[in-house]
């Protein structure tokens, strides 16, 4: 290898990149966008080469933050660079592009090269796009699931059975996990819940839980919490379980495609050593899955894939026509969940959904009358007590009250322009409104619904309230509400929903993990 001096550039690109002068690149026999092998401090990685046209000395290498972090290097450290070998996984990607089915060894090599940064973003994008266009059969899906499991850490909890729940997403306000985990943990069932932050929604489960307690726990910290309480609510990104999925998501999101839904979910559950799993499939016109028939077909695939990777799996097909509860946004949802746990508030659809999913898991591990048992644990206060134990163990304030949770000081009330009943709620538009107000980055931002589907409303009566920490963002949200209807209000029997005078913009893409 050839030795160079390090110059850190303080630039984050999302992939390892190094920069050389034209002269140094020519001596190595490489050009811009070539792969190079980089080695320092006993560590080695593959990086993409950029060429500096000026402001770079010979025998100096500029390194982006990803390289600096992974190799643990500083300015003026010595680093070695050489030409990287051509990755064999590229040939496998070409084979898939030609319509050939891939076996486990080929898929495993692709995943391995993705995690080790041996493939360029364009090459990964080609693979993901190919999967979207050609699809994956169940054999390939199983291979991809197992390869993704092998690419990261495994959760080692010596208490079984371990259960988990996952929603494919698409419905705003779904704070189910904040109630489900303490209900099951209080019933003596182990549930180490790792969740994602928001990708396209107004709040991921980790965003909501973080309002109550730290969620970026390590694997060891998570294990200790579970041993003491039976459950936890943590951010999956800190655990390095199936890390290839995080890279796939970066490609899927800008392309608005989601061909890796099944292996993404099941790989993380397998890496967590889950024994029993319930996958929630919200179904409705604005959801990711629009019909019950589609939901049943997806459920069939989840159950079969679960069988192949040794996770006993069931699915719940739930109503995704409107938000779950009344709150949308991290702090607002955390506050509503805490109020329900404390029995200060009754939110029928939220409680019904939680008890049915918890009940399914309780029955899967051998308990009888699961739905009734879950409802009793919630009603008795045992779930609230357990949630406070989990909050304490994760480093939060176990005595927190709903009124302690701050929400945005800048507000706007949307009122109805006429009397009638709520005929539909555009949940996609509702999410866009909450995000425009600042959610999820601004935890205090979001929306409180004052009316739900089917409820009567009078002219000038409040439909929703927007909360934001920034007046500028609230002004932008008000403009959005004026241009984009969230509610349709009309009289019974009235056929017209609204007139379309021009082609509306494409709705937001739903991608949740």
C-alpha positions as CSV (number, residue, x, y, z in Angstrom):
1,X,0.0,0.0,0.0
2,X,1.0,3.7,-0.4
3,X,1.3,5.9,2.6
4,X,-0.4,9.3,2.9
5,X,-1.0,12.0,5.6
6,X,-4.6,12.5,6.8
7,X,-6.5,15.8,6.3
8,X,-9.9,15.6,7.9
9,X,-12.5,17.5,5.8
10,X,-15.5,17.7,8.3
11,X,-17.9,16.6,5.6
12,X,-20.5,13.9,6.0
13,X,-21.7,12.1,2.9
14,X,-23.4,9.0,4.1
15,X,-20.7,6.8,2.5
16,X,-16.9,6.5,3.0
17,X,-15.1,8.9,0.7
18,X,-11.5,9.9,0.4
19,X,-9.9,12.7,-1.7
20,X,-6.5,12.7,-3.5
21,X,-4.7,15.0,-5.9
22,X,-4.8,14.1,-9.6
23,X,-1.1,13.3,-9.5
24,X,-1.5,10.8,-6.6
25,X,-4.5,9.2,-8.2
26,X,-2.6,8.8,-11.5
27,X,0.3,7.1,-9.6
28,X,-2.1,4.7,-8.0
29,X,-3.8,4.1,-11.4
30,X,-7.2,5.1,-10.3
31,X,-9.7,7.8,-11.3
32,X,-12.6,9.6,-9.7
33,X,-15.4,7.3,-8.4
34,X,-12.9,4.3,-8.2
35,X,-12.9,2.1,-5.2
36,X,-9.8,2.2,-3.0
37,X,-8.8,0.2,0.0
38,X,-8.0,2.4,3.0
39,X,-6.1,1.1,6.1
40,X,-5.1,2.7,9.4
41,X,-4.8,1.7,13.1
42,X,-5.3,-2.0,12.2
43,X,-8.7,-1.2,10.6
44,X,-9.5,-1.4,6.9
45,X,-12.4,-0.3,4.7
46,X,-13.3,0.4,1.1
47,X,-13.9,4.0,0.1
48,X,-15.0,5.9,-3.0
49,X,-12.3,8.2,-4.5
50,X,-12.8,11.9,-5.3
51,X,-10.2,14.0,-7.1
52,X,-9.2,17.4,-5.8
53,X,-8.4,20.0,-8.5
54,X,-6.8,22.4,-6.0
55,X,-6.1,23.0,-2.3
56,X,-4.7,19.6,-1.7
57,X,-1.0,18.7,-1.2
58,X,0.6,15.7,-2.7
59,X,0.8,12.6,-0.5
60,X,-2.1,14.0,1.5
61,X,-5.5,12.4,1.6
62,X,-8.7,14.2,2.5
63,X,-11.1,12.0,4.5
64,X,-14.8,12.4,5.0
65,X,-16.4,11.9,8.4
66,X,-17.4,8.3,7.7
67,X,-13.8,7.3,7.1
68,X,-12.5,9.4,10.1
69,X,-15.0,7.7,12.4
70,X,-14.6,4.1,11.2
71,X,-10.8,4.2,11.1
72,X,-10.5,6.4,14.3
73,X,-8.0,8.8,12.6
74,X,-7.0,12.4,13.1
75,X,-5.2,15.1,11.1
76,X,-1.6,14.2,10.1
77,X,-2.1,10.5,11.0
78,X,-0.5,8.0,8.5
79,X,-2.9,6.1,6.3
80,X,-2.4,3.5,3.6
81,X,-4.3,3.5,0.3
82,X,-4.4,1.0,-2.6
83,X,-6.6,-0.1,-5.4
84,X,-9.6,-2.1,-4.1
85,X,-10.4,-5.4,-5.8
86,X,-13.6,-5.6,-8.0
87,X,-16.4,-6.9,-5.7
88,X,-17.9,-10.2,-6.9
89,X,-21.3,-9.0,-5.6
90,X,-21.6,-6.7,-8.7
91,X,-21.8,-9.7,-10.9
92,X,-24.6,-11.1,-8.8
93,X,-26.5,-7.8,-9.0
94,X,-26.1,-7.9,-12.8
95,X,-27.5,-11.5,-12.8
96,X,-30.6,-10.2,-10.9
97,X,-31.0,-7.4,-13.4
98,X,-31.1,-10.1,-16.1
99,X,-33.9,-11.9,-14.3
100,X,-31.9,-14.7,-12.7
101,X,-32.9,-15.9,-9.2
102,X,-30.2,-15.5,-6.6
103,X,-29.2,-18.1,-4.0
104,X,-28.2,-17.5,-0.4
105,X,-24.5,-17.3,-1.0
106,X,-25.0,-14.6,-3.7
107,X,-27.4,-12.6,-1.7
108,X,-25.2,-12.9,1.4
109,X,-22.2,-11.5,-0.6
110,X,-24.3,-8.5,-1.8
111,X,-25.5,-7.7,1.8
112,X,-21.9,-8.2,3.1
113,X,-20.5,-5.8,0.5
114,X,-23.3,-3.2,1.2
115,X,-22.6,-3.2,5.0
116,X,-18.8,-3.0,4.4
117,X,-19.2,-0.1,2.0
118,X,-17.7,-2.1,-0.9
119,X,-20.6,-1.0,-3.2
120,X,-21.4,2.5,-4.5
121,X,-24.8,4.1,-3.8
122,X,-25.6,3.8,-7.5
123,X,-24.9,0.1,-7.5
124,X,-27.1,-0.4,-4.4
125,X,-29.8,1.7,-6.0
126,X,-29.7,-0.6,-9.0
127,X,-30.2,-3.6,-6.8
128,X,-33.1,-2.1,-4.8
129,X,-34.8,-0.9,-8.0
130,X,-34.4,-4.3,-9.6
131,X,-36.1,-5.9,-6.5
132,X,-38.9,-3.4,-6.9
133,X,-39.4,-4.2,-10.6
134,X,-38.8,-7.9,-10.6
135,X,-39.9,-8.8,-7.0
136,X,-38.5,-11.4,-4.7
137,X,-39.8,-14.9,-4.4
138,X,-40.1,-16.4,-0.9
139,X,-36.8,-18.3,-1.2
140,X,-35.0,-15.1,-2.1
141,X,-36.8,-13.2,0.7
142,X,-35.8,-15.9,3.2
143,X,-32.2,-15.7,2.0
144,X,-32.2,-11.9,2.2
145,X,-33.7,-12.0,5.7
146,X,-31.0,-14.5,6.9
147,X,-28.2,-12.5,5.2
148,X,-29.3,-9.3,6.9
149,X,-29.4,-11.0,10.3
150,X,-25.8,-12.2,9.8
151,X,-24.7,-8.7,8.9
152,X,-25.1,-7.2,12.4
153,X,-25.4,-7.9,16.1
154,X,-27.8,-10.3,17.9
155,X,-29.7,-9.6,21.0
156,X,-28.9,-12.2,23.7
157,X,-31.6,-12.4,26.3
158,X,-31.7,-15.6,28.3
159,X,-35.4,-15.5,29.1
160,X,-37.9,-17.0,26.7
161,X,-40.4,-16.8,25.2
162,X,-39.7,-13.4,23.7
163,X,-42.5,-11.7,21.9
164,X,-42.7,-8.6,19.7
165,X,-45.1,-6.6,17.6
166,X,-44.5,-4.6,14.5
167,X,-46.7,-2.3,12.4
168,X,-46.0,-1.8,8.7
169,X,-47.1,1.8,9.3
170,X,-49.2,4.2,7.4
171,X,-51.6,5.5,10.0
172,X,-50.9,8.7,12.0
173,X,-51.2,8.8,15.7
174,X,-50.5,5.1,16.2
175,X,-49.1,5.1,19.7
176,X,-49.9,1.4,20.2
177,X,-46.5,0.3,21.4
178,X,-46.4,2.8,24.2
179,X,-49.3,0.9,25.8
180,X,-48.6,-2.6,24.5
181,X,-45.1,-3.0,26.0
182,X,-46.1,-2.2,29.6
183,X,-49.3,-4.3,29.3
184,X,-47.4,-7.4,28.2
185,X,-44.4,-6.8,30.6
186,X,-46.9,-6.4,33.5
187,X,-48.5,-9.7,32.5
188,X,-45.1,-11.4,32.8
189,X,-44.2,-11.6,29.1
190,X,-40.8,-10.6,27.8
191,X,-40.9,-7.9,25.1
192,X,-37.7,-6.1,24.2
193,X,-39.2,-3.5,21.8
194,X,-36.8,-1.8,19.5
195,X,-38.4,0.8,17.2
196,X,-37.5,3.2,14.4
197,X,-37.6,7.0,14.3
198,X,-39.9,8.6,11.8
199,X,-39.0,8.3,8.1
200,X,-42.1,9.7,6.4
201,X,-44.5,9.9,9.4
202,X,-45.0,12.7,12.0
203,X,-43.5,10.5,14.8
204,X,-41.9,7.1,15.0
205,X,-42.3,5.0,18.1
206,X,-38.8,5.9,19.2
207,X,-39.6,9.6,18.8
208,X,-42.6,9.3,21.1
209,X,-40.9,7.1,23.7
210,X,-38.0,9.6,23.8
211,X,-40.3,12.2,25.1
212,X,-40.6,10.1,28.3
213,X,-37.1,8.5,28.6
214,X,-33.7,8.0,26.8
215,X,-34.1,5.5,23.9
216,X,-30.5,5.3,22.5
217,X,-29.5,2.4,24.7
218,X,-26.7,-0.1,23.8
219,X,-27.4,-3.8,23.5
220,X,-26.0,-4.3,27.1
221,X,-28.1,-1.5,28.5
222,X,-31.2,-2.7,26.8
223,X,-30.6,-6.2,28.1
224,X,-30.3,-5.0,31.7
225,X,-33.6,-3.1,31.4
226,X,-35.4,-6.1,30.1
227,X,-34.0,-8.4,32.8
228,X,-35.4,-5.9,35.5
229,X,-38.7,-5.0,33.9
230,X,-39.6,-7.6,31.2
231,X,-39.7,-4.9,28.6
232,X,-38.2,-1.8,27.1
233,X,-38.8,0.8,24.4
234,X,-35.6,1.7,22.6
235,X,-34.3,3.1,19.3
236,X,-33.2,0.2,17.0
237,X,-30.6,2.4,15.3
238,X,-28.3,2.2,18.3
239,X,-28.4,-1.6,18.4
240,X,-26.8,-2.4,15.0
241,X,-29.4,-5.2,14.4
242,X,-29.5,-6.0,10.7
243,X,-27.6,-2.7,9.7
244,X,-28.1,-3.4,6.0
245,X,-31.7,-2.3,6.4
246,X,-30.7,1.3,7.4
247,X,-28.7,1.5,4.1
248,X,-31.6,0.1,2.0
249,X,-33.9,2.7,3.6
250,X,-31.6,5.5,2.4
251,X,-32.1,4.3,-1.1
252,X,-35.8,3.4,-1.0
253,X,-37.0,6.7,0.5
254,X,-35.9,9.1,-2.4
255,X,-37.1,6.5,-4.9
256,X,-40.5,6.1,-3.1
257,X,-40.3,2.3,-3.3
258,X,-40.4,-0.4,-0.6
259,X,-39.4,-3.8,-2.0
260,X,-37.7,-4.9,1.2
261,X,-40.7,-4.7,3.6
262,X,-40.7,-8.4,4.6
263,X,-37.0,-9.1,5.0
264,X,-36.5,-5.7,6.7
265,X,-39.0,-6.4,9.4
266,X,-38.3,-10.1,9.9
267,X,-34.5,-9.8,9.9
268,X,-34.6,-7.4,12.9
269,X,-37.0,-9.7,14.7
270,X,-34.7,-12.7,14.1
271,X,-31.7,-10.7,15.2
272,X,-33.6,-10.0,18.4
273,X,-34.3,-13.7,18.9
274,X,-38.0,-13.2,18.9
275,X,-40.1,-16.3,19.4
276,X,-43.6,-15.0,18.8
277,X,-44.5,-12.0,16.6
278,X,-47.7,-10.1,15.7
279,X,-47.5,-8.0,12.5
280,X,-50.1,-5.2,12.4
281,X,-51.3,-4.4,8.9
282,X,-53.4,-1.1,9.0
283,X,-55.7,-1.1,6.0
284,X,-57.5,1.8,4.5
285,X,-57.8,4.1,1.5
286,X,-54.9,6.3,2.6
287,X,-52.8,3.5,4.2
288,X,-49.9,1.6,2.7
289,X,-52.3,-1.4,2.2
290,X,-55.6,-0.3,0.8
291,X,-57.9,-3.4,0.9
292,X,-58.5,-6.3,3.2
293,X,-57.7,-8.7,0.3
294,X,-54.2,-7.1,-0.1
295,X,-53.7,-7.3,3.7
296,X,-54.6,-11.0,3.8
297,X,-52.1,-11.8,1.0
298,X,-49.4,-9.8,2.8
299,X,-50.2,-11.6,6.1
300,X,-49.9,-14.9,4.3
301,X,-46.3,-14.0,3.2
302,X,-45.4,-12.8,6.7
303,X,-46.6,-16.0,8.3
304,X,-44.7,-18.2,5.8
305,X,-41.5,-16.2,6.1
306,X,-41.9,-16.4,9.9
307,X,-42.1,-20.2,9.6
308,X,-39.0,-20.3,7.5
309,X,-36.9,-18.2,10.0
310,X,-38.4,-19.9,13.1
311,X,-40.6,-17.1,14.3
312,X,-44.2,-18.0,15.1
313,X,-46.1,-15.2,13.4
314,X,-49.7,-14.0,13.3
315,X,-51.1,-10.8,11.7
316,X,-53.8,-8.3,12.7
317,X,-55.6,-6.5,9.9
318,X,-56.7,-3.2,11.6
319,X,-58.7,-0.2,10.5
320,X,-56.4,2.4,8.9
321,X,-59.1,4.8,7.7
322,X,-58.3,7.5,10.3
323,X,-55.8,8.4,13.0
324,X,-55.4,6.2,16.1
325,X,-56.6,8.5,18.9
326,X,-56.6,12.2,18.7
327,X,-52.9,13.2,18.9
328,X,-50.3,13.3,16.1
329,X,-46.7,14.3,16.9
330,X,-44.1,13.0,19.5
331,X,-45.0,15.0,22.6
332,X,-48.7,15.0,22.0
333,X,-48.8,11.3,21.3
334,X,-46.7,10.5,24.4
335,X,-49.0,12.6,26.5
336,X,-52.1,10.9,25.2
337,X,-50.6,7.4,25.8
338,X,-49.7,8.4,29.3
339,X,-53.2,9.7,30.0
340,X,-54.7,6.4,28.8
341,X,-52.2,4.3,30.9
342,X,-53.2,6.5,34.0
343,X,-56.9,5.9,33.2
344,X,-57.4,9.7,33.0
345,X,-58.7,9.4,29.4
346,X,-60.6,6.8,27.4
347,X,-59.6,6.6,23.7
348,X,-61.8,3.6,22.5
349,X,-60.1,2.8,19.2
350,X,-56.6,3.0,20.7
351,X,-57.5,0.8,23.7
352,X,-59.3,-1.7,21.4
353,X,-56.4,-2.0,19.0
354,X,-53.8,-2.4,21.8
355,X,-55.9,-5.1,23.7
356,X,-56.4,-7.1,20.5
357,X,-52.7,-7.1,19.6
358,X,-51.6,-7.8,23.2
359,X,-54.3,-10.4,23.5
360,X,-53.1,-12.2,20.4
361,X,-49.5,-12.3,21.8
362,X,-50.7,-13.5,25.2
363,X,-52.7,-16.3,23.6
364,X,-49.7,-17.3,21.4
365,X,-47.6,-17.9,24.6
366,X,-50.3,-20.0,26.2
367,X,-52.4,-17.5,28.2
368,X,-56.2,-17.8,28.0
369,X,-58.7,-15.0,27.1
370,X,-55.9,-12.7,25.9
371,X,-58.0,-9.7,25.0
372,X,-59.8,-9.7,28.3
373,X,-56.5,-10.2,30.2
374,X,-54.9,-7.3,28.4
375,X,-57.8,-5.0,29.1
376,X,-57.7,-6.0,32.8
377,X,-54.0,-5.2,33.1
378,X,-54.7,-1.8,31.6
379,X,-57.7,-1.1,33.7
380,X,-56.1,-2.2,37.0
381,X,-53.2,0.3,36.7
382,X,-50.6,-2.5,36.4
383,X,-49.6,-1.3,33.0
384,X,-49.1,2.2,34.2
385,X,-46.9,1.0,37.1
386,X,-44.9,-1.1,34.7
387,X,-44.4,1.8,32.3
388,X,-43.0,3.9,35.1
389,X,-40.6,1.1,36.0
390,X,-39.4,1.0,32.4
391,X,-39.1,4.8,32.3
392,X,-37.0,4.7,35.5
393,X,-34.7,1.9,34.3
394,X,-34.1,3.7,30.9
395,X,-33.0,6.9,32.7
396,X,-36.2,8.9,32.6
397,X,-38.5,10.4,35.3
398,X,-40.8,7.6,36.4
399,X,-43.1,10.1,38.1
400,X,-43.7,12.1,35.0
401,X,-47.3,13.4,34.5
402,X,-49.1,14.3,31.3
403,X,-49.0,18.0,32.2
404,X,-45.2,17.9,32.5
405,X,-44.9,17.2,28.8
406,X,-44.3,20.4,27.0
407,X,-46.1,21.1,23.7
408,X,-45.6,23.9,21.1
409,X,-46.5,27.4,22.3
410,X,-47.7,28.6,18.9
411,X,-51.1,27.2,18.0
412,X,-53.7,27.5,15.2
413,X,-57.3,26.3,15.2
414,X,-58.9,25.0,12.0
415,X,-62.7,25.5,12.1
416,X,-65.4,24.0,9.9
417,X,-66.8,26.1,7.1
418,X,-70.2,24.4,7.3
419,X,-72.3,22.1,9.4
420,X,-72.7,18.4,8.9
421,X,-70.7,15.3,9.8
422,X,-67.1,14.3,9.2
423,X,-67.3,12.2,6.0
424,X,-63.5,11.5,5.7
425,X,-60.1,12.5,7.0
426,X,-57.2,12.7,4.7
427,X,-54.6,11.1,6.9
428,X,-51.7,11.7,4.4
429,X,-52.5,15.4,4.4
430,X,-52.7,15.3,8.2
431,X,-49.2,13.9,8.4
432,X,-47.9,16.6,6.0
433,X,-49.5,19.3,8.2
434,X,-47.8,17.8,11.4
435,X,-44.5,17.6,9.7
436,X,-44.8,21.2,8.3
437,X,-45.4,22.3,11.9
438,X,-42.0,20.8,12.8
439,X,-42.7,17.2,13.8
440,X,-40.9,14.9,14.4
441,X,-37.6,16.9,14.9
442,X,-39.5,19.4,17.0
443,X,-40.9,17.0,19.6
444,X,-43.4,19.6,20.7
445,X,-45.0,20.1,17.3
446,X,-48.0,18.2,16.0
447,X,-51.8,18.2,15.7
448,X,-54.7,17.5,18.1
449,X,-57.9,16.4,16.4
450,X,-61.1,17.6,17.8
451,X,-63.4,15.6,15.5
452,X,-63.2,12.1,14.1
453,X,-64.9,10.2,11.3
454,X,-68.7,10.2,11.6
455,X,-69.0,12.8,14.3
456,X,-71.3,15.8,13.9
457,X,-69.8,19.3,13.5
458,X,-71.4,22.7,13.5
459,X,-70.3,25.7,11.3
460,X,-67.2,27.4,12.9
461,X,-66.7,24.5,15.3
462,X,-63.0,23.5,15.9
463,X,-61.8,20.6,13.8
464,X,-58.1,20.5,14.8
465,X,-55.4,22.4,16.6
466,X,-51.9,22.7,15.3
467,X,-49.0,23.1,17.7
468,X,-45.5,24.3,16.9
469,X,-42.5,25.8,18.7
470,X,-41.7,28.1,15.7
471,X,-44.1,30.8,14.6
472,X,-42.6,30.7,11.1
473,X,-43.4,27.0,10.8
474,X,-46.9,27.6,12.1
475,X,-47.5,30.3,9.4
476,X,-46.4,27.8,6.7
477,X,-48.7,25.2,8.2
478,X,-51.7,27.6,8.0
479,X,-51.0,28.2,4.4
480,X,-50.9,24.5,3.8
481,X,-54.2,24.0,5.5
482,X,-55.8,26.6,3.4
483,X,-54.6,24.9,0.2
484,X,-55.1,21.3,1.2
485,X,-58.3,20.0,2.8
486,X,-57.8,17.6,5.7
487,X,-61.5,17.1,6.5
488,X,-64.6,16.6,4.3
489,X,-67.7,17.9,6.1
490,X,-71.1,17.3,4.6
491,X,-74.7,16.5,5.2
492,X,-76.0,12.9,5.3
493,X,-76.7,11.7,1.8
494,X,-74.7,14.4,0.1
495,X,-72.8,12.8,-2.8
496,X,-70.2,15.5,-3.6
497,X,-67.0,15.2,-1.6
498,X,-65.1,18.0,-3.4
499,X,-64.3,19.4,-6.8
500,X,-60.8,18.9,-8.4
501,X,-60.0,22.0,-10.6
502,X,-56.4,20.9,-11.4
503,X,-54.3,17.7,-11.1
504,X,-53.3,17.4,-7.4
505,X,-49.7,16.8,-6.4
506,X,-48.6,13.2,-5.7
507,X,-49.3,12.2,-2.2
508,X,-46.5,11.6,0.2
509,X,-44.8,8.2,0.1
510,X,-45.2,6.0,3.2
511,X,-42.1,4.2,4.4
512,X,-41.9,3.1,8.0
513,X,-39.8,0.5,9.7
